[in-house]
Amino acid sequence: MIGNKPAKSTSILILGLGGVGYYLAKRLVHEGYAITAIEADSNLLSHADGNIDARLILGNAMSIECWQEVGAEKMDYLIAVTNNDAVNMMSCLIGDKFGIPRKIARVRSMDFGGEDSLFNVQDLKIDLIIHPEELAAQEIFRLIKLRAGNDIIAVAKGQIQAMATRIHEDSPLVHRTLKDISKEYRDFPFRIVAIARGITTMIPSGDDELLPQDQAFFMASNENLTRLMGLTGVEPQTRHRVMIVGGGNVGSRLAELLGKTVGVRLIEKNEKHAQQLSYSLKNAEVLNGDGSDSDVLVEAGLLDMDTFITATGENETNIMSCVLAKHLMTSKTNNLSEKQRKCIALVNKEDYMVLASSMGSDIALNKKILASNQILKFIRRGELLSVAHLHGFDAEMVEIVAAKGSPITRKPLAKLDPFYNGKIMIGGIYRDEIWQIAVGETQIQKDERAIVVCMSQHLKDVQKLFLA
């Protein structure tokens, strides 16, 4: 749980500021950790220097002199996330020699770190090994198996569910304020904790209004999930067919995971690679073609699909193919409604996440964020009960305990300091040994646990609100 702020003596050494490293450094600095980063690319270092309040060193991760310069022997954590697997693994061995107690490495190859691998994590002196492509494939697999592509996150030991869905023109909630919605649906409490609109994420207040095409994140108790799905038009499906564009590490692994229980059709642009995949993927149909071409998609059977996934290595292709697929799937006459069809895009640039969600992707996933969240969970083990990044939203969900005398315990939620409007939303509390949805009249007591949704940059404000 978030308790006291991280001790100032908690020092983290990050190797590599491209992608995962930059995103992690920014997040950890916001939470008060002392960050030192080594980066060989002067351009990446200059960019980070203007955006991150950390100690930044231009140098080579394989230079022992560089390690000595940063005082590696005083570090509590090593996070090796350069673009080179071998460097990351070797860095953990070096870090072990310097006495760094906890070491984390990003490794793309699945040949290392497993229990049956030639070199397991014990051999490599790694406490946590991160496989970004595997994380992305597993997360999409989870979403599809759970609710046919709707983003649903179980929190509070499964007693509360957080669900993201698009608001359609015919929704009973559209063009209504959150205040009016909560008054009408008092028989089963739920909370709208975040809204993605255009390229912006909002933590809404009671006066904010839901608009068509908003991507909204709801929170409800487990027993009310079915009623919430009915209200928002989310329809469970008995059958499922999936089309994947892109046969790289994520696409091919996802086809392998889904193939035994779900009908999978994979489109790969490279003819030679498509032929290789057709032999290796026994339970998926592999086609050679351009997944950004409308004729190819229609001929491949897009109109009969329930979920469309783009997993190429190009952000623009993934986003625009989802826009195209959504248009084709909703404009052509067939047996499935727009609400039943889902588009999931793999987006490798954080700035495009909310854009992708607003343009047609029901869910946008980012490998860097998935990898970073795994690392953050490991580092925060003594401070957080749980943490999750909301896909397609620039927002976090954390579980925190209210300290005696803290600001959150002094007033009902509806009367909190206006400073927190648009920054923080209390979704649920643990009271009388059960989790329940928080409403405006709720007043949190000392030692009660709460689920809080906040903008990514406002985790410190959550601490101020809940700590004495």
C-alpha positions as CSV (number, residue, x, y, z in Angstrom):
1,M,0.0,0.0,0.0
2,I,1.1,3.6,-0.2
3,G,2.5,4.2,3.2
4,N,5.2,6.8,3.9
5,K,7.0,8.2,0.9
6,P,9.9,6.1,-0.3
7,A,12.9,6.6,1.9
8,K,15.4,9.1,0.4
9,S,18.0,6.4,0.7
10,T,16.1,4.3,-1.8
11,S,18.3,4.6,-4.9
12,I,17.6,3.2,-8.3
13,L,20.1,2.8,-11.2
14,I,18.5,2.6,-14.6
15,L,20.5,1.5,-17.6
16,G,19.0,2.9,-20.9
17,L,16.6,5.8,-21.4
18,G,14.9,4.6,-24.5
19,G,11.2,3.6,-24.1
20,V,10.9,1.6,-20.9
21,G,13.7,3.3,-19.2
22,Y,12.5,6.9,-19.8
23,Y,8.9,6.0,-18.9
24,L,10.0,4.3,-15.7
25,A,12.4,7.1,-14.7
26,K,9.6,9.7,-15.1
27,R,7.2,7.6,-13.0
28,L,9.6,6.8,-10.3
29,V,10.8,10.5,-9.9
30,H,7.1,11.5,-9.5
31,E,6.9,9.1,-6.6
32,G,10.0,10.4,-4.8
33,Y,12.7,7.8,-5.6
34,A,16.3,8.9,-6.2
35,I,17.0,8.0,-9.8
36,T,20.4,7.7,-11.5
37,A,20.4,6.8,-15.2
38,I,23.2,5.8,-17.6
39,E,22.6,6.3,-21.3
40,A,25.0,6.1,-24.3
41,D,22.9,8.1,-26.7
42,S,23.4,11.8,-26.1
43,N,20.1,12.7,-27.9
44,L,18.1,10.5,-25.5
45,L,20.0,11.9,-22.6
46,S,19.3,15.5,-23.7
47,H,15.6,14.8,-24.1
48,A,15.4,13.2,-20.6
49,D,17.4,16.0,-19.1
50,G,14.7,18.5,-20.0
51,N,11.8,16.3,-18.6
52,I,13.1,14.3,-15.7
53,D,14.6,15.5,-12.4
54,A,17.2,12.7,-12.1
55,R,20.9,12.3,-12.1
56,L,21.7,11.5,-15.8
57,I,25.1,10.2,-16.9
58,L,26.4,9.9,-20.5
59,G,28.2,6.6,-20.6
60,N,28.3,2.9,-21.5
61,A,26.5,0.3,-19.4
62,M,29.4,-2.0,-19.9
63,S,32.0,0.5,-18.5
64,I,33.0,-0.5,-15.0
65,E,34.5,3.0,-14.6
66,C,31.0,4.4,-15.3
67,W,29.5,2.1,-12.6
68,Q,32.1,3.3,-10.2
69,E,31.4,7.0,-11.0
70,V,27.6,6.6,-10.2
71,G,28.3,4.8,-6.9
72,A,26.7,1.5,-8.0
73,E,27.6,-0.1,-4.6
74,K,25.2,2.3,-2.9
75,M,22.2,1.4,-5.2
76,D,19.2,-0.5,-3.9
77,Y,17.8,-1.5,-7.3
78,L,19.3,-2.0,-10.8
79,I,16.9,-1.8,-13.8
80,A,18.6,-2.8,-17.0
81,V,16.4,-1.9,-19.9
82,T,18.8,-1.1,-22.8
83,N,17.9,-2.3,-26.3
84,N,20.4,-5.1,-26.0
85,D,19.4,-8.3,-24.2
86,A,23.0,-9.4,-23.7
87,V,23.9,-6.0,-22.1
88,N,20.9,-6.2,-19.8
89,M,21.8,-9.7,-18.6
90,M,25.5,-9.0,-18.2
91,S,24.6,-5.8,-16.3
92,C,22.8,-7.9,-13.7
93,L,25.9,-10.0,-13.2
94,I,28.0,-6.8,-12.8
95,G,25.4,-5.3,-10.5
96,D,25.6,-8.5,-8.3
97,K,29.4,-8.0,-8.1
98,F,28.8,-4.4,-6.8
99,G,26.4,-5.8,-4.2
100,I,23.2,-4.3,-5.6
101,P,20.5,-6.3,-3.8
102,R,17.6,-6.3,-6.3
103,K,18.2,-6.5,-10.1
104,I,15.6,-6.3,-12.9
105,A,16.3,-6.9,-16.6
106,R,14.2,-6.5,-19.8
107,V,14.9,-9.5,-22.1
108,R,13.0,-10.0,-25.4
109,S,14.3,-13.5,-26.0
110,M,12.2,-16.3,-24.3
111,D,15.3,-18.5,-24.3
112,F,16.6,-17.0,-21.1
113,G,15.1,-16.8,-17.6
114,G,12.7,-19.7,-17.6
115,E,12.9,-22.6,-15.2
116,D,13.9,-25.0,-18.0
117,S,16.2,-22.5,-19.8
118,L,19.9,-23.1,-20.1
119,F,20.4,-20.0,-18.0
120,N,17.7,-19.3,-15.4
121,V,17.2,-16.2,-13.3
122,Q,19.4,-17.6,-10.5
123,D,22.2,-18.2,-13.0
124,L,21.9,-14.6,-14.3
125,K,21.5,-13.0,-10.8
126,I,18.2,-11.5,-11.9
127,D,15.4,-11.0,-9.4
128,L,12.8,-10.0,-12.1
129,I,13.0,-10.7,-15.8
130,I,10.7,-8.8,-18.1
131,H,9.6,-10.1,-21.5
132,P,7.6,-7.2,-23.1
133,E,6.2,-9.0,-26.1
134,E,5.0,-11.9,-23.9
135,L,3.3,-9.5,-21.5
136,A,1.5,-7.9,-24.4
137,A,0.3,-11.2,-25.8
138,Q,-0.8,-12.5,-22.4
139,E,-2.7,-9.3,-21.7
140,I,-4.6,-9.3,-25.0
141,F,-5.3,-13.0,-24.4
142,R,-6.7,-12.2,-20.9
143,L,-9.0,-9.5,-22.3
144,I,-10.4,-11.7,-25.1
145,K,-11.0,-14.6,-22.8
146,L,-12.6,-12.5,-20.1
147,R,-15.2,-10.4,-21.9
148,A,-14.7,-10.6,-25.6
149,G,-12.3,-7.7,-25.7
150,N,-13.7,-5.4,-23.1
151,D,-11.1,-4.1,-20.7
152,I,-12.2,-5.4,-17.2
153,I,-9.8,-5.4,-14.3
154,A,-10.5,-7.2,-11.1
155,V,-9.3,-5.3,-8.0
156,A,-9.8,-5.6,-4.3
157,K,-9.3,-9.4,-4.4
158,G,-11.9,-9.6,-7.2
159,Q,-14.7,-8.0,-5.1
160,I,-14.7,-4.8,-7.3
161,Q,-14.5,-4.7,-11.1
162,A,-13.2,-1.8,-13.2
163,M,-14.6,-1.9,-16.8
164,A,-13.7,0.3,-19.8
165,T,-16.3,0.7,-22.6
166,R,-17.2,3.2,-25.3
167,I,-20.3,5.4,-24.9
168,H,-22.5,5.1,-27.9
169,E,-25.1,7.5,-29.2
170,D,-28.0,5.3,-28.0
171,S,-26.6,4.9,-24.5
172,P,-29.0,5.9,-21.7
173,L,-26.0,7.7,-20.1
174,V,-25.1,9.9,-23.1
175,H,-25.4,13.7,-22.7
176,R,-25.9,13.4,-19.0
177,T,-23.8,14.6,-16.1
178,L,-22.3,12.2,-13.7
179,K,-24.3,13.8,-10.9
180,D,-27.6,13.1,-12.6
181,I,-26.5,9.5,-13.5
182,S,-25.7,8.7,-9.9
183,K,-29.0,10.0,-8.7
184,E,-31.0,7.9,-11.2
185,Y,-29.1,4.6,-10.7
186,R,-28.9,4.6,-6.9
187,D,-30.3,1.0,-6.7
188,F,-26.9,-0.4,-7.7
189,P,-23.9,1.9,-7.1
190,F,-21.2,2.4,-9.6
191,R,-18.6,5.0,-10.3
192,I,-17.3,6.6,-13.5
193,V,-13.6,7.1,-12.6
194,A,-12.0,8.2,-15.8
195,I,-13.0,9.4,-19.3
196,A,-10.8,9.4,-22.4
197,R,-12.0,12.0,-24.9
198,G,-10.0,13.0,-28.0
199,I,-6.4,13.0,-26.9
200,T,-7.2,13.9,-23.3
201,T,-7.8,11.8,-20.2
202,M,-10.2,13.3,-17.6
203,I,-10.8,12.3,-14.0
204,P,-14.4,13.6,-14.0
205,S,-16.4,15.6,-11.4
206,G,-20.1,15.4,-10.9
207,D,-20.8,18.2,-13.3
208,D,-19.0,16.5,-16.2
209,E,-21.1,15.1,-19.0
210,L,-20.7,11.9,-21.0
211,L,-20.5,12.4,-24.7
212,P,-20.8,10.0,-27.7
213,Q,-17.6,8.1,-28.4
214,D,-16.2,8.8,-25.0
215,Q,-14.2,5.9,-23.6
216,A,-15.3,5.6,-20.0
217,F,-13.9,3.6,-17.1
218,F,-16.6,2.3,-14.7
219,M,-16.1,0.8,-11.3
220,A,-18.7,-1.5,-9.7
221,S,-18.9,-4.3,-7.1
222,N,-18.5,-7.8,-8.5
223,E,-22.2,-8.7,-8.0
224,N,-23.3,-5.7,-10.0
225,L,-21.0,-6.2,-13.0
226,T,-23.7,-7.9,-15.1
227,R,-26.1,-5.0,-14.4
228,L,-23.5,-2.5,-15.3
229,M,-22.7,-4.4,-18.5
230,G,-26.4,-4.3,-19.4
231,L,-26.6,-0.6,-18.7
232,T,-23.6,0.2,-20.9
233,G,-24.6,-2.1,-23.7
234,V,-21.7,-4.6,-23.2
235,E,-23.0,-7.9,-24.5
236,P,-21.4,-11.2,-23.5
237,Q,-20.7,-13.5,-26.4
238,T,-20.7,-17.3,-26.6
239,R,-18.6,-17.7,-29.8
240,H,-15.6,-15.8,-30.8
241,R,-13.5,-15.2,-33.9
242,V,-10.4,-13.1,-34.0
243,M,-8.4,-11.4,-36.8
244,I,-4.8,-10.4,-36.0
245,V,-2.8,-8.1,-38.3
246,G,1.0,-8.6,-37.9
247,G,2.8,-11.9,-37.3
248,G,5.7,-10.6,-35.2
249,N,6.5,-11.7,-31.7
250,V,3.3,-10.4,-30.2
251,G,0.9,-11.4,-33.1
252,S,2.3,-14.9,-33.5
253,R,2.4,-15.6,-29.7
254,L,-1.2,-14.4,-29.4
255,A,-2.3,-16.6,-32.2
256,E,-0.6,-19.5,-30.5
257,L,-2.3,-18.7,-27.2
258,L,-5.8,-18.2,-28.7
259,G,-5.7,-20.9,-31.3
260,K,-6.8,-23.9,-29.2
261,T,-10.1,-22.3,-28.1
262,V,-10.8,-19.4,-30.5
263,G,-11.0,-19.1,-34.3
264,V,-7.9,-17.1,-35.3
265,R,-7.0,-15.6,-38.7
266,L,-3.7,-13.9,-38.9
267,I,-2.6,-11.5,-41.7
268,E,1.1,-11.1,-42.3
269,K,2.5,-8.7,-45.0
270,N,5.8,-10.5,-45.5
271,E,5.2,-13.5,-47.8
272,K,8.2,-15.5,-46.5
273,H,7.3,-14.9,-42.9
274,A,3.7,-15.7,-43.5
275,Q,4.7,-19.1,-45.0
276,Q,6.8,-19.8,-41.9
277,L,4.0,-19.0,-39.6
278,S,1.6,-21.2,-41.6
279,Y,3.8,-24.2,-40.6
280,S,4.4,-23.2,-37.0
281,L,0.9,-22.1,-36.0
282,K,-1.1,-25.3,-36.2
283,N,-4.3,-23.8,-34.8
284,A,-4.5,-20.6,-36.8
285,E,-5.2,-19.7,-40.4
286,V,-2.3,-17.5,-41.8
287,L,-2.9,-15.3,-44.8
288,N,-0.3,-13.2,-46.7
289,G,-1.5,-9.6,-47.3
290,D,-1.5,-6.0,-46.3
291,G,-3.7,-5.5,-43.2
292,S,-4.1,-1.8,-43.9
293,D,-5.9,-2.5,-47.2
294,S,-9.7,-2.5,-46.9
295,D,-10.1,-5.1,-49.8
296,V,-7.6,-7.4,-48.1
297,L,-9.5,-7.2,-44.8
298,V,-12.9,-7.8,-46.3
299,E,-11.6,-10.7,-48.4
300,A,-10.0,-12.2,-45.3
301,G,-13.3,-12.3,-43.6
302,L,-13.2,-9.2,-41.4
303,L,-17.0,-8.8,-41.4
304,D,-17.5,-12.1,-39.7
305,M,-15.0,-11.3,-36.9
306,D,-15.8,-10.4,-33.3
307,T,-12.4,-8.9,-32.4
308,F,-9.8,-7.2,-34.6
309,I,-6.2,-6.8,-33.3
310,T,-3.3,-4.9,-34.9
311,A,0.1,-6.0,-33.7
312,T,2.5,-4.8,-36.3
313,G,5.7,-2.8,-35.3
314,E,4.3,0.4,-36.7
315,N,2.2,2.8,-34.6
316,E,0.5,4.5,-37.5
317,T,-0.4,1.2,-39.2
318,N,-1.9,-0.2,-36.1
319,I,-4.0,2.9,-35.3
320,M,-5.2,3.5,-38.9
321,S,-6.0,-0.2,-39.5
322,C,-8.2,-0.2,-36.4
323,V,-10.0,2.9,-37.7
324,L,-10.5,1.3,-41.1
325,A,-11.6,-2.0,-39.6
326,K,-14.1,-0.3,-37.2
327,H,-15.6,1.6,-40.1
328,L,-15.9,-1.5,-42.2
329,M,-17.3,-3.6,-39.4
330,T,-20.0,-1.1,-38.5
331,S,-21.0,0.1,-42.0
332,K,-21.6,-3.3,-43.5
333,T,-24.7,-5.3,-42.9
334,N,-24.2,-8.5,-40.9
335,N,-25.4,-10.2,-37.8
336,L,-23.2,-8.5,-35.2
337,S,-23.9,-5.1,-33.6
338,E,-21.2,-2.4,-33.3
339,K,-21.2,-2.9,-29.5
340,Q,-20.2,-6.5,-29.9
341,R,-17.2,-5.8,-32.2
342,K,-14.0,-4.8,-30.6
343,C,-10.7,-3.4,-32.0
344,I,-7.5,-3.7,-30.0
345,A,-4.3,-1.8,-31.1
346,L,-0.8,-2.3,-30.0
347,V,0.6,1.2,-29.7
348,N,4.3,1.7,-29.0
349,K,4.3,5.4,-28.4
350,E,2.8,6.6,-25.2
351,D,1.6,9.9,-26.7
352,Y,-0.6,8.0,-29.1
353,M,-2.4,5.9,-26.5
354,V,-5.4,8.1,-25.8
355,L,-5.5,9.1,-29.5
356,A,-5.8,5.4,-30.5
357,S,-8.7,4.9,-28.1
358,S,-10.6,7.9,-29.3
359,M,-10.1,7.1,-33.0
360,G,-11.6,3.7,-33.0
361,S,-9.6,1.3,-30.9
362,D,-11.6,0.0,-28.0
363,I,-8.4,-0.9,-26.2
364,A,-4.9,0.5,-26.8
365,L,-2.0,-1.4,-25.3
366,N,1.6,-0.4,-25.0
367,K,4.5,-2.9,-24.4
368,K,6.6,-0.3,-22.6
369,I,3.8,0.5,-20.1
370,L,3.0,-3.2,-19.5
371,A,6.7,-3.8,-18.9
372,S,7.0,-0.7,-16.7
373,N,4.0,-1.7,-14.6
374,Q,5.5,-5.1,-13.9
375,I,8.7,-3.4,-12.7
376,L,6.8,-0.8,-10.6
377,K,4.8,-3.6,-8.9
378,F,8.1,-5.3,-7.9
379,I,9.6,-2.0,-6.6
380,R,6.5,-0.9,-4.8
381,R,5.9,-4.2,-3.0
382,G,6.3,-2.6,0.4
383,E,4.3,0.5,-0.5
384,L,1.3,-0.6,-2.7
385,L,-1.3,-3.3,-2.2
386,S,-2.0,-3.1,-5.9
387,V,-1.5,-0.9,-8.9
388,A,-2.8,-0.9,-12.5
389,H,-2.5,1.3,-15.5
390,L,-5.8,1.9,-17.3
391,H,-5.3,1.0,-20.9
392,G,-5.9,3.9,-23.2
393,F,-6.1,6.3,-20.3
394,D,-3.3,8.5,-18.9
395,A,-4.4,7.3,-15.4
396,E,-3.4,4.9,-12.6
397,M,-5.4,2.8,-10.1
398,V,-3.9,2.2,-6.7
399,E,-5.0,0.8,-3.4
400,I,-4.1,3.0,-0.3
401,V,-4.8,3.1,3.4
402,A,-6.0,6.3,5.1
403,A,-3.8,7.5,7.9
404,K,-5.2,8.9,11.1
405,G,-5.8,12.7,10.8
406,S,-5.2,12.7,7.0
407,P,-7.3,15.1,4.9
408,I,-9.3,12.3,3.3
409,T,-10.8,11.4,6.8
410,R,-12.1,14.9,7.6
411,K,-14.9,15.3,5.0
412,P,-17.3,13.3,2.8
413,L,-15.9,12.8,-0.7
414,A,-18.4,15.3,-2.2
415,K,-16.9,18.1,0.0
416,L,-13.2,17.5,-0.6
417,D,-10.9,20.4,-1.4
418,P,-11.7,21.5,-5.1
419,F,-8.0,21.2,-5.7
420,Y,-8.5,17.4,-6.2
421,N,-11.2,17.8,-8.8
422,G,-10.0,16.5,-12.1
423,K,-7.0,14.8,-10.5
424,I,-8.2,12.1,-8.1
425,M,-11.3,9.9,-7.9
426,I,-12.1,7.5,-5.0
427,G,-13.7,4.4,-6.5
428,G,-14.2,2.0,-3.6
429,I,-13.5,1.5,0.1
430,Y,-13.0,-1.6,2.3
431,R,-15.5,-1.3,5.2
432,D,-17.1,-3.9,7.5
433,E,-14.9,-6.6,5.9
434,I,-16.3,-6.0,2.4
435,W,-15.4,-3.8,-0.5
436,Q,-18.1,-1.3,-1.6
437,I,-18.3,1.5,-4.2
438,A,-17.6,4.9,-2.8
439,V,-20.3,7.6,-3.4
440,G,-20.4,11.4,-2.7
441,E,-21.7,10.9,0.9
442,T,-18.9,8.4,1.8
443,Q,-16.5,9.6,4.4
444,I,-13.4,7.5,4.7
445,Q,-12.2,6.6,8.2
446,K,-8.7,6.1,9.5
447,D,-7.1,2.7,8.6
448,E,-9.7,2.1,5.9
449,R,-8.4,1.0,2.5
450,A,-9.5,2.7,-0.7
451,I,-9.2,2.3,-4.4
452,V,-8.1,5.5,-6.0
453,V,-7.9,6.5,-9.7
454,C,-5.7,9.4,-10.5
455,M,-3.9,11.0,-13.4
456,S,-0.4,9.4,-13.7
457,Q,1.3,12.6,-12.6
458,H,-0.8,13.0,-9.5
459,L,0.3,10.0,-7.4
460,K,2.0,12.4,-5.0
461,D,-1.3,14.2,-4.5
462,V,-2.9,10.9,-3.6
463,Q,-0.2,10.5,-0.9
464,K,-0.9,14.0,0.5
465,L,-4.6,13.3,0.6
466,F,-4.3,10.0,2.5
467,L,-1.3,10.5,4.7
468,A,-1.2,12.6,7.8
